[in-house]
């Protein structure tokens, strides 16, 4: 079951080009997650401009970190410093997200990253973003997904909010990567809130 049509959003990296944020907002996009950092020292070129533009367009905007194996404390600190400068921990922002895609990033890493980010940013709600294979075979969220952690499943099946995989903490579904979103030049990842979660359950 999918939530209201208004509870849709998009996932952005430095590769996407948003040409018209007003058109994006008019297309009923309510939130955006922007990759701002990776590993212990990489920052996304243009992330500040993208986050600011999304915020000004009225989207609930959050920051995302791409995890690499090792140095989890340093990665968390780097992410918090970067996201703080962008105002990504302000009330009403989409909660910060950890993207798990690199080999050897495991449950211990995720648990430690969440702990460090919560302490450094003084927030509780955190999103963990990963593909279907990670959720079904590699990660065990029962080891670290408390009531303030929301799982975000990447599965491009074209059915918003119905990913074909279930967990009690599953609240977001990336259902498409396509070029049909107004205001964006080229393909972009699109997301939907998973029932019974609402957008407010994903915000700081």
Secondary structure, 3 states (H helix, E strand, C coil): CECCCCCEEEEECCCCCECCHHHHHHCCEEEEEEEEEECCCEECCCHHHHHHHHHHCCCEEEEEEECCCCCHHHHHHHHHHHHHHCCCCCCCCECEEEEECCCCCCHHHHHHHHHHHHHHHCCCCEEEEEEHHHHHHHCCHHHCCCCCEEEEEECCCCCCCCCCCCCCCEEEEEEEEECCCCCECCCEEEEEEECCCCHHHHEC
